[in-house]
């Protein structure tokens, strides 16, 4: 088990060090895909190419990861946290929070992380609402989209 975890961490370090798929270098989305693959899911895909940015709507070339799970399926399995705050795994891997990208609301959020010349935008959603009895109700569905490109 320790060897598998070490291999996963080293693989993440190697795939996150390059400029990214947009310039023909290592694909930073491989790290996110591998981390999310460990969580039982309904949908998980990874692709490179053109995408419409979640932040601003412009078209870019890079890579994208899409993940959807639900509370019953994942049964307590932790979904990785990709915030690049001090003392986090992402921070230790060299990622930093982007000061210019971020919004948070009830049941969703979007933020940017940067490393070298790569910018990744992470959006997560787990909708919530106030029920008829005034109780907080959170959806069982959790989705996440990660888009990475050259800055």
C-alpha positions as a Python dict, from the first residue, in 0.01 Angstrom:
ca = {
    (1, 'X'): (0, 0, 0),
    (2, 'X'): (282, 241, 88),
    (3, 'X'): (451, 168, -246),
    (4, 'X'): (126, 239, -437),
    (5, 'X'): (77, 569, -252),
    (6, 'X'): (439, 671, -309),
    (7, 'X'): (405, 586, -677),
    (8, 'X'): (83, 794, -698),
    (9, 'X'): (246, 1094, -529),
    (10, 'X'): (559, 1076, -744),
    (11, 'X'): (344, 1042, -1055),
    (12, 'X'): (151, 1351, -949),
    (13, 'X'): (473, 1542, -899),
    (14, 'X'): (597, 1448, -1244),
    (15, 'X'): (275, 1529, -1427),
    (16, 'X'): (231, 1864, -1253),
    (17, 'X'): (576, 2002, -1328),
    (18, 'X'): (543, 2083, -1696),
    (19, 'X'): (383, 2364, -1888),
    (20, 'X'): (84, 2153, -1975),
    (21, 'X'): (-95, 1994, -2265),
    (22, 'X'): (-140, 2326, -2444),
    (23, 'X'): (234, 2348, -2516),
    (24, 'X'): (292, 1979, -2577),
    (25, 'X'): (438, 1925, -2228),
    (26, 'X'): (303, 1700, -1954),
    (27, 'X'): (-72, 1720, -1909),
    (28, 'X'): (-155, 1875, -1567),
    (29, 'X'): (-505, 1724, -1585),
    (30, 'X'): (-355, 1376, -1543),
    (31, 'X'): (-294, 1454, -1174),
    (32, 'X'): (-656, 1560, -1114),
    (33, 'X'): (-791, 1265, -1312),
    (34, 'X'): (-581, 1016, -1112),
    (35, 'X'): (-682, 1172, -779),
    (36, 'X'): (-1053, 1162, -867),
    (37, 'X'): (-1031, 810, -1010),
    (38, 'X'): (-984, 683, -653),
    (39, 'X'): (-1339, 803, -566),
    (40, 'X'): (-1638, 593, -681),
    (41, 'X'): (-1814, 797, -946),
    (42, 'X'): (-2089, 811, -1208),
    (43, 'X'): (-1882, 1008, -1458),
    (44, 'X'): (-1511, 1069, -1493),
    (45, 'X'): (-1344, 1178, -1813),
    (46, 'X'): (-1032, 1360, -1921),
    (47, 'X'): (-968, 1519, -2257),
    (48, 'X'): (-728, 1759, -2422),
    (49, 'X'): (-823, 2017, -2681),
    (50, 'X'): (-1030, 2332, -2705),
    (51, 'X'): (-1277, 2426, -2433),
    (52, 'X'): (-1491, 2720, -2328),
    (53, 'X'): (-1358, 2858, -2002),
    (54, 'X'): (-1570, 2827, -1691),
    (55, 'X'): (-1430, 3166, -1590),
    (56, 'X'): (-1514, 3424, -1855),
    (57, 'X'): (-1634, 3203, -2140),
    (58, 'X'): (-1333, 3251, -2368),
    (59, 'X'): (-1207, 2961, -2578),
    (60, 'X'): (-872, 2808, -2487),
    (61, 'X'): (-667, 2500, -2571),
    (62, 'X'): (-560, 2283, -2282),
    (63, 'X'): (-716, 1996, -2091),
    (64, 'X'): (-1033, 1929, -1897),
    (65, 'X'): (-1150, 1681, -1633),
    (66, 'X'): (-1517, 1619, -1550),
    (67, 'X'): (-1625, 1428, -1238),
    (68, 'X'): (-1971, 1342, -1104),
    (69, 'X'): (-2051, 1129, -800),
    (70, 'X'): (-2325, 1099, -542),
    (71, 'X'): (-2324, 1052, -166),
    (72, 'X'): (-2462, 697, -184),
    (73, 'X'): (-2207, 582, -440),
    (74, 'X'): (-1904, 726, -270),
    (75, 'X'): (-2027, 613, 75),
    (76, 'X'): (-1796, 836, 274),
    (77, 'X'): (-1496, 826, 38),
    (78, 'X'): (-1329, 1166, 55),
    (79, 'X'): (-1324, 1377, -260),
    (80, 'X'): (-981, 1539, -302),
    (81, 'X'): (-953, 1904, -213),
    (82, 'X'): (-765, 2093, -483),
    (83, 'X'): (-736, 2424, -295),
    (84, 'X'): (-371, 2534, -300),
    (85, 'X'): (-369, 2683, 47),
    (86, 'X'): (-59, 2665, 272),
    (87, 'X'): (-22, 2322, 435),
    (88, 'X'): (-229, 2155, 159),
    (89, 'X'): (-112, 1879, -74),
    (90, 'X'): (-152, 2109, -376),
    (91, 'X'): (61, 2377, -209),
    (92, 'X'): (334, 2121, -136),
    (93, 'X'): (325, 2026, -506),
    (94, 'X'): (399, 2389, -600),
    (95, 'X'): (48, 2513, -682),
    (96, 'X'): (-73, 2852, -556),
    (97, 'X'): (-419, 3006, -540),
    (98, 'X'): (-492, 3254, -820),
    (99, 'X'): (-585, 3590, -671),
    (100, 'X'): (-795, 3686, -974),
    (101, 'X'): (-1025, 3381, -993),
    (102, 'X'): (-1269, 3290, -721),
    (103, 'X'): (-1633, 3292, -624),
    (104, 'X'): (-1820, 3094, -362),
    (105, 'X'): (-2189, 3048, -307),
    (106, 'X'): (-2434, 2810, -145),
    (107, 'X'): (-2365, 2471, -296),
    (108, 'X'): (-2102, 2577, -550),
    (109, 'X'): (-1769, 2746, -590),
    (110, 'X'): (-1500, 2825, -844),
    (111, 'X'): (-1133, 2905, -792),
    (112, 'X'): (-808, 2917, -983),
    (113, 'X'): (-474, 2759, -904),
    (114, 'X'): (-143, 2832, -1077),
    (115, 'X'): (189, 2660, -1115),
    (116, 'X'): (470, 2785, -1338),
    (117, 'X'): (290, 2885, -1661),
    (118, 'X'): (-21, 2672, -1602),
    (119, 'X'): (-356, 2803, -1479),
    (120, 'X'): (-628, 2559, -1372),
    (121, 'X'): (-985, 2662, -1293),
    (122, 'X'): (-1174, 2431, -1057),
    (123, 'X'): (-1553, 2447, -1029),
    (124, 'X'): (-1748, 2227, -788),
    (125, 'X'): (-2122, 2202, -735),
    (126, 'X'): (-2336, 2030, -476),
    (127, 'X'): (-2661, 2228, -489),
    (128, 'X'): (-2841, 2306, -166),
    (129, 'X'): (-3169, 2467, -71),
    (130, 'X'): (-3391, 2544, 229),
    (131, 'X'): (-3672, 2289, 256),
    (132, 'X'): (-4037, 2343, 344),
    (133, 'X'): (-3965, 2301, 717),
    (134, 'X'): (-3674, 2549, 705),
    (135, 'X'): (-3416, 2272, 702),
    (136, 'X'): (-3096, 2283, 497),
    (137, 'X'): (-3113, 2021, 220),
    (138, 'X'): (-2802, 1934, 21),
    (139, 'X'): (-2811, 1741, -307),
    (140, 'X'): (-2658, 1395, -315),
    (141, 'X'): (-2496, 1484, -648),
    (142, 'X'): (-2147, 1633, -638),
    (143, 'X'): (-1984, 1746, -962),
    (144, 'X'): (-1649, 1898, -1041),
    (145, 'X'): (-1492, 2036, -1358),
    (146, 'X'): (-1125, 2126, -1387),
    (147, 'X'): (-983, 2314, -1686),
    (148, 'X'): (-611, 2377, -1731),
    (149, 'X'): (-431, 2596, -1984),
    (150, 'X'): (-128, 2814, -2037),
    (151, 'X'): (-159, 3159, -1874),
}
